[in-house]
């Protein structure tokens, strides 16, 4: 019976594939705006227990039926749950799947140092306590090939429930914003991020569009020529001057630097 169940799950996942939303994203965005419902179906809400309720703290991406990728700095000694199929956090829309997380099933990169975000390795994996149901609202995100770099100004989208501006409110509805890639040569200029940005990171934005508190751990979504969307970044940090400081693009953990660790962690657990 268990084997039949696993096969059924694999067949459903295979039918949807990865990186091809059933509901097309709105690609006309200029500044941050409401995302089209379920157009980023791998987007998750990572929530921690506070009293008798759970509160959103970070984003993340569903990369396998029972695995989520998020940022290392999102993890602490808390009780977590993951919500997939979320869109408007203020209402129950029927697509949500709420999945508890066992503390032993959280894997932060061994070289992540919470006191040194600029050192890199800001990535974590969460093994869910049960496999999600893949459908039109909940699908897998694709991981880019190992080592892949995107060209300067490549169009990507950040998505999440982070603050609408520095110190501002957090939205109920999932937001998205167009963040063109800033290549390593530009992002490491002294007037930009300088040596703070490492080769294992990717920069995007740097104008009035950026990530903000609450977006951490969420995806940088970039569409490839094959039409699929790939998760090229895990939202890591912004400038201490504010979320949308000029010449300080949002910095992401570059996923293509961590393929080997991701694969080893999943296969070993």
N, C-alpha and C positions, 0 to 999 in steps of 0.2 A: 504493500500500500504506500509506504513512504517513497519508494523508488518511483512509483507512478505519479505521486504528487510532485516530486522534484522534476520529472520529465515534463509534466504539465506546465509548471512554472517556467521552465526553460523555453518551451514552445511558445508561451504567451510573450515572454520577453523577446524571443526571436522574431515574432510576428511584428512587433513594434520597432525592433532594432534600437539604436541609440541615436540621439542627436537630431531626431526628426519629429518635432512637435505635431500633434494632431491639429492643434490650433496655432496658426501662423503668428509669429511675433509681429508687432507693428514696427516696421523698419524706418518709419519716417520721423522718429523722435529727434528733436533738436536739443532740448534740455530734459531733465528728469520728468517723467510722467507716469501715469498708471499703465502698467503692462496689460496687454490683452489677457483675459482670463485663461490660465493654464497654458500660456504660450512658452513658459520655461518649466516644463513638467518635471524636471529633475531638481528644481529648487526646493529646499526644505527649510523649515524653521526649527532651529535648535533651541529648546526651552529648558529652563532650570526651575526646580521646585522652590517656591518661596511661601512658607506657611502652608495653606491648604490649596494653593493654586500654582500653575506653571506660567512662567513669563518668558517671552522671547528674548534671547540674548544675542544670537548669531544666525547667520545663514549657513548653507552647506549645499552639497550636491549629491544626489543619489547616483552612484556609479556602478552598482550591482544590486541585485534583488534584496540583499540584506547588508549593504555597505554604504556608508555616507562619508564623504570627504569634507573636511572643514579646516579651520585654522587652529594651530597649536595654542595660540593665546586665548582661544575661546574656552579652553578646558581648564577646570579647577576642581576642587574637592566638593562638588555639588552633585545632586541627583538630577539626571537629565531625562528628557524624552525628545523624540523626533516626530515632527508632524510633516507628512507628505500630502500632496494634494491640497495644500493651503493656498488661498488667494486673498480673500478678505478676512482678516483675523477677527473682525468685530462680529461676524455671524457664522453660523454653522451652515455650510452650503451643500454638504452631503458627500463631497469628494475627499474629505480629510480622512487620513488614516493616522491614528495616534499610536506610536510604538515606544514602549519603555526601553531604556538603555541600562544594561548591567555595567557597573563600574569597571569590572574586569575586562570588558569588551571595548574599552576606549584605548587607542594606541596613538600616543603623541610621538612625533619623530624624535628619536633618541638624542639628536643634536640640537633640539629646540631649547633655547635659554630664555626664560620668561623675562629676565632682566636685560636682555639684549636683542630687541626685535630686529635691529640692523644686522645682526649676525646671520639671519636667514633661518631656513628650516622650519618656517612657521606653517606647519601642516600636521593634520591629525586624521586618523581614520576611526570610524565608529561602526562596530558590528552590531546590527540591530537584533533585538531579541526574537524577532520573527521576520520572515520574508514578506515584503510588501506585495500588494496586488497591482500588477502592471495593467494600466488601462489608458484611456485617452487623456486623463488628467494627471497620471503618474507614470513617468517614463524615465529611462536611464539617460544620463549624459555621457558623451563620448570623451575619452581621454586622447590627447594628441600623441603622435609618435614621439618616442624618446628623442630628446635633443632638439626638437623643432623650435625654430625661432620665427616670429612674425616680423614683417617689414614695417618700417616706420609709417605711421598714419593708417595702419590696417584697421578697418572698422570693427570694433567689438562692443558688446553691451554688458554693463554691469546690471545685476538685478538684486533686489533685496527689500527689506522693511526697515532700513536704516533711517536715521533722522533726515528730515527734508532739507535742513541746513544746519550749520554749526550751532549747537545749543537749542535747536528747534524740536518740534514734535516728531514722534515716530508715526508713520502712516499705518492705517489698517490695511490698505490695498497694496499689493506688491507693486513696487516701482521698478522702472528700467531707465537707463540713460546710455546714450551713445558715447563711448570712450575710445577714441582712436589710440592705437598703440604708439608709445614713444619709445623708440629703440634705445638700446643700451648706450650707444655713443652719445645720443642727445641727453638722455636722462642722467648720465653721470657727469655732465658739465658742471663746473663749480657753481654757476648761477641756478642750477636745477638741484638735483639731489647729491651730486658729487659722489664721494666714495661710500656714502650710506647705502647705495643700491649695489647689490652684488649680481653676478651673472646668473644666479639661481632665482632671480626675481624678474618681473616684467612690469613696466610702467604703462599707464594708460590715462588719458585725460590731460589734466594740467591747466584747465581753464575754469569756467563756471560749473562744469559738470564733474562730479567726483563721487566716490564712496563716502560714507559717514558712519558714525557710531550705530551699530546694529546691522550693518552690511557685512561686517567681518565674517570670514569663512565662506562667504557666498561666491558664486562663479563669475568669472570673466568669460562671457560667451562669444565665440568667434566662429563665423560661418566659413567653411572651406569650399573650394571649388566643386566638391562632390555634393554640395547642398546640405551636408550635415553640420550641426553646430557642435563645436568642440570646447571643452572647458580648459582654457589655456592658463587661467589664473585662479588662485584662491585669495580673496581679499585680505590684505595683511595690515597696512597702515597708511595714514595720511599725515599731513604736516601738523605740527603743534600750533601753527598759526591759524588753523581752521581746515574744514573739510574741502573747501574749494579755493585754496591759495594758489595764485598764479605761479606757474613754473614749478609747482610741486604736485606732479601727477599722483593719482592713487597708485600705491605699490602693491603688487600681488606676488604671492609665491608662484614661481613658474612651474606649472605641473609637469612639463616635459623634462624637468630636471630630476623628477622623483618617481618616474615610471618603475624603476627597479625596486625601490622601497615599497611602493604601493602594491606591486605584484607579489613581492615576498611576504608582506604582511597579510594580505588576503589569503594567499595559498597556505600560509603557516598557521592560520587560525580559523 
